[in-house]
């Protein structure tokens, strides 16, 4: 009976040990995992070593160890533009800015389309959207004039005698167009622009001189220069006569 009782106690003790939580055995394992501390006599003998000067110099020369703030190489003008574009970017991030950007693109495309159409129709844009030039009184309609039906010599003398130098510049230019048409260098039409005639001329001294003559005519006639002085008109007439002489020389050479 005593033997059975002793065996029962041992079985219960073994069962209690097996059912015990692992935390009871944890301190022993944690204690085993702790590193061993150095003895006091060995810890006092630790010597700190500093790198040599050559080693420090080598570190300083490496790019990774250069902690220096680099100043901006941009000029004040560049910085101003950077701030401006940053402000524009911030503005476009807002709702009104996004709407402005979206519809602004469509507006720009519409303006470009209208510009191309007007150019193809050979419409003078500066006159279409601006004030029409004041024209001097003419003895004929400038819009429907026929250069082959005009007596340029008589009309030029009358314009110069009356001091109407702006009209004289126009008549001289029309006379040049008639001479170019008579020689077959251009094809005159009432609806053509002056630059159309320039493109019809072959490249060379004649085209260069005609470009300068056209520039002077556009400046005087479409620039509303009614106060053209005799000196300025004399310069314009000299340019026209030099072109006519060059045209005659080219005709004889051909």
Secondary structure, 3 states (H helix, E strand, C coil): CHHHHHHHHHHHHHHHHHHCCCHHHHHHHHHHHCCCCCCHHHHCCCCCCCCCHHHHHHHHHCHHHCCCCCCCCCCHHHHHHHHHHHHHHHHHCCHHHHHHHHHHHHHHHHHHHHHHHHHHCCCCHHHHCCCCCCCCCCCCCCCCCCHHHCCHHHHHHHHHHCCCHHHHHHHHHHHHHHHHHHCCCCCCCCCCCHHHHHHHCCCCHHHHHHHHHHHHHHHHHCCCCCCCCHHHHHHHHHHHHHHHHHHHHHHHHC
